[in-house]
Each structure stands twice: as structure tokens, then as C-alpha cells.
């Protein structure tokens, strides 16, 4: 009998986030893709990303790039039973919906 692997997470994005991502610098888009892969494989709690924090009510955030400008991502667990996460915002720190 093998090791049972937990079910992977499904990551979607809001319309707003889908519009934001292609407008970002290529290096930031690559980091967003890596973050999404991490969430899909290991879940929404991403303590291995810079400035990660749980913001309450199933909402999480982390820094994608420090410095000026600082880029952040905000995501929310929308269904714990089926492991569903939705990316709410990707962009500069100043406009983040905290």
C-alpha cells in the first residue's frame, strides 16, 4: 500500500485578476505562475513566500517582489471541501485590497 497524497487544490482567478496578470512585467508573471503551482500542490498556506500572511476569513497574501514597486498577490479559499482557491488580486502593493 502506497502513501496517500492529499487532493491537490484548484486555483482560479477573478475577472479582475485575469486582466491584471498579463499587464505585469514578465518576471512577475513567472513568479505568479510559480505561486499558483505551489498553491495547487501544497495548499493556500504559503509560509515559504516572502511576507506571507493569513489575513482572516480564508484570505491570504504574500509579496511577489520586494522593493519599488512591491508586487503582491491576494488569494482566498472559496471551498475547503473541494480544495478551491481564487486569486483575487495581483499587482502593486499600493492598490492591494487589504
C-alpha positions as CSV (number, residue, x, y, z in Angstrom):
1,X,0.0,0.0,0.0
2,X,1.5,3.4,-1.1
3,X,1.4,6.8,0.6
4,X,-1.9,8.6,0.2
5,X,-1.3,12.0,-1.3
6,X,-3.7,14.7,-0.3
7,X,-6.0,16.1,-3.0
8,X,-4.5,18.9,-5.0
9,X,-6.0,22.4,-4.9
10,X,-7.8,24.0,-7.8
11,X,-6.8,27.6,-8.3
12,X,-9.0,30.0,-10.3
13,X,-8.8,33.8,-10.7
14,X,-11.4,36.6,-10.6
15,X,-12.0,38.6,-13.8
16,X,-10.0,41.5,-12.3
17,X,-7.0,39.3,-11.6
18,X,-7.2,37.7,-15.0
19,X,-6.9,41.2,-16.5
20,X,-4.1,42.3,-14.1
21,X,-1.7,39.4,-14.7
22,X,-1.0,40.0,-18.5
23,X,-0.2,43.6,-17.7
24,X,2.6,42.7,-15.3
25,X,6.3,42.5,-16.1
26,X,7.3,39.1,-17.4
27,X,9.4,38.3,-14.3
28,X,6.4,38.9,-12.1
29,X,4.1,36.8,-14.3
30,X,6.6,33.9,-13.9
31,X,6.6,34.3,-10.1
32,X,2.8,34.4,-10.1
33,X,2.8,31.1,-12.1
34,X,5.2,29.6,-9.5
35,X,3.0,30.7,-6.6
36,X,-0.1,29.2,-8.3
37,X,1.8,25.9,-8.8
38,X,2.8,26.0,-5.1
39,X,-0.8,26.6,-4.0
40,X,-2.1,23.8,-6.3
41,X,0.4,21.3,-5.0
42,X,0.7,22.2,-1.3
43,X,-2.4,24.4,-0.4
44,X,-3.1,28.0,0.3
45,X,-0.8,28.4,3.4
46,X,2.4,29.6,1.8
47,X,4.8,30.4,4.6
48,X,7.7,29.8,2.2
49,X,6.9,33.0,0.3
50,X,8.1,36.5,1.4
51,X,5.9,38.4,3.8
52,X,3.2,35.7,3.6
53,X,0.3,36.3,6.0
54,X,-3.1,34.9,6.7
55,X,-5.5,37.9,6.6
56,X,-8.5,36.2,8.2
57,X,-11.7,34.9,6.7
58,X,-9.8,32.5,4.4
59,X,-7.8,35.2,2.8
60,X,-4.0,35.1,2.3
61,X,-1.4,37.3,0.8
62,X,2.3,37.4,0.0
63,X,4.9,39.6,-1.7
64,X,5.9,38.5,-5.2
65,X,8.7,41.1,-5.4
66,X,10.1,43.4,-2.8
67,X,11.4,46.9,-3.5
68,X,9.9,49.6,-5.6
69,X,7.4,48.8,-6.7
70,X,6.5,45.9,-4.4
71,X,4.2,43.4,-6.1
72,X,1.7,41.3,-4.1
73,X,-0.8,38.6,-4.6
74,X,-4.0,38.1,-2.6
75,X,-6.0,34.8,-2.7
76,X,-8.9,33.3,-0.9
77,X,-10.0,29.8,-0.1
78,X,-13.5,29.6,-1.5
79,X,-14.3,26.0,-0.7
80,X,-12.4,23.8,1.7
81,X,-14.3,20.6,0.9
82,X,-13.2,20.5,-2.7
83,X,-9.9,22.5,-2.2
84,X,-10.8,25.6,-4.3
85,X,-8.8,28.8,-4.1
86,X,-9.4,32.0,-6.0
87,X,-6.7,34.6,-6.8
88,X,-8.4,38.0,-6.0
89,X,-5.6,40.5,-6.8
90,X,-2.1,40.6,-8.3
91,X,-0.3,43.9,-8.6
92,X,1.4,46.7,-6.8
93,X,1.2,46.9,-3.0
94,X,-0.3,50.4,-3.1
95,X,-3.5,49.2,-4.7
96,X,-3.9,45.9,-2.9
97,X,-7.3,45.2,-1.3
98,X,-6.4,44.8,2.3
